[in-house]
Amino acid sequence: MDKQYISGETGHGFSAKSANTGHYAQLNTYDYLADIPNNSEVTDLVEVQFKNTRKAYFHNCENLPLKKGDIVAVESNPGHDIGVVSLTGKLVPLQMKHANLKPNEEIRKIYRLARPNDMERYAEAKAREHDTMIQSRQIAKDLGLEMKIGDVEYQGDGNKAIFYYIADGRVDFRQLIKVLADTFHVRIEMKQIGARQEAGRIGGFGPCGRELCCAGWLKNFQSVGTSAARFQDLSLNPQKLAGQCAKLKCCMNYEVDQYVEAFQKLPTRDTMLYTQDADYYFFKADILAGLVTYSTDKRAPANLVTISAERAHDIIEMNKRGEKPVSLEVGGRKEPERPIDLATQEDLNRFDKKKRKKKHKNRQHHNDNRPE
C-alpha cells in the first residue's frame, strides 16, 4: 500500500498502527483482550469505523489477518466502502450487543485490505465533500426547506453520499433527493442528527479551554437535566449551563453522582437547629467538604456558623430528645480549620527586597572607597 495513505496524510484519521487518530479518537475502544492468544480467531466479526461517529460490523469471510488500524474495503450498497478496523476478537459481539443490533440484521462482509487504487478513489471522493455540502445547503434553501445540512460523507468508491441534516420538525425532502441526485450523480441517503451530534462533527473548544468532549472522545450522549445543576449548586443560568450545541453541557453529568452521594450525608435544608442561645436556619452548604452554614435569620445571613455535617446530625438527634446544646460549634470554635495556602505565608516580593539591599550595600561600599 502507498506510504502516504498508511501514514494518514489524507487528513481523515487513517493510521496503520492505531485507529485512535484525529476524529476517530472518540470511537476508539480499548481492547484489553488483545494480548490473549488466538483472540482474533474466536469470531469472524470485525468492527470497522468510518468518518466521524459512524461505525459498523462485518464478517471476515476471507479469514484475512486483520488487526486494529488496518484499512479495509467492505461491502456496501451499492459498491464498496473504505474504513478502518477498530476492534477484533471477543469484544466485538459485546460491542454489537451494546449497540442494540438485532440478531436478524444483515451483516455484510469485508472484501480485502485496501489497495492503492482503492485509496485513490477514496481520496477523490473525500475531496468533494465540502463543496457538495455548500451546494446542497443552497439547494435546500432554494426549495424552501426548513432544514440545515451539517455534513456530507461520500462512500469510499464515490457512488453514494450520506447527507446529515438537522431539522426541528418533519421535512419532505423527496424533491430535494431528486435534485441532489441530478446534481451530483450519486445515490443519496438522508440521515437526521441532533444538535449534539452536529457539535461533535464540527468540533470546537469549550469554556474549560479543552476540545469539546463530543468532538474528542464522547461517543454516547446521556440525557442531562437541570437536577444535575441543582445537586452541584450551580447557578441556573441557561447561558452558563448550555454548551455550543445550545443543550445542557454533557460535563454536568461527570461529577453529579459524587455530589448526590455526598448530599445524602447532609441534613435536609428545611431542618432547623435549636440551641440555648438561638434558633438556626440553613444558609448554605459545601457539599463535597461536608460543611453546613447556618444563620439566625431565615432570609438573610446573620450570625453565621459553619459546622460539619456530623455535628449537625448530632444536634438534630439532641433536639429530638428535647435537649439543646449551648451552641452549634464544638469547644467554642465556630468554623472548622481550613487547609493553609502556602503561597500566602511569605511575601511574593521578598526577592526584590534583597536585591535592593544589595544595591544599597554596593553604593555604601563605593562611597567609602571614594578618595577625599
Secondary structure as UniProt FT lines:
FT   HELIX           3..6
FT   TURN            7..10
FT   HELIX           22..27
FT   TURN            32..35
FT   TURN            37..38
FT   HELIX           39..41
FT   STRAND          45..49
FT   TURN            52..53
FT   STRAND          55..59
FT   TURN            61..62
FT   TURN            68..69
FT   STRAND          71..75
FT   STRAND          80..88
FT   TURN            89..90
FT   HELIX           91..98
FT   TURN            99..100
FT   TURN            103..104
FT   STRAND          109..113
FT   HELIX           116..127
FT   HELIX           129..142
FT   TURN            143..144
FT   STRAND          148..154
FT   TURN            156..157
FT   STRAND          160..166
FT   HELIX           174..184
FT   STRAND          187..192
FT   HELIX           195..202
FT   TURN            207..208
FT   HELIX           213..216
FT   HELIX           226..231
FT   TURN            232..233
FT   HELIX           238..241
FT   TURN            244..245
FT   HELIX           250..253
FT   HELIX           256..263
FT   TURN            264..265
FT   TURN            269..270
FT   STRAND          273..274
FT   STRAND          279..286
FT   TURN            287..290
FT   STRAND          291..295
FT   STRAND          305..308
FT   HELIX           309..320
FT   TURN            321..322
FT   TURN            331..332
FT   HELIX           342..344
FT   TURN            348..349
FT   HELIX           350..369
//
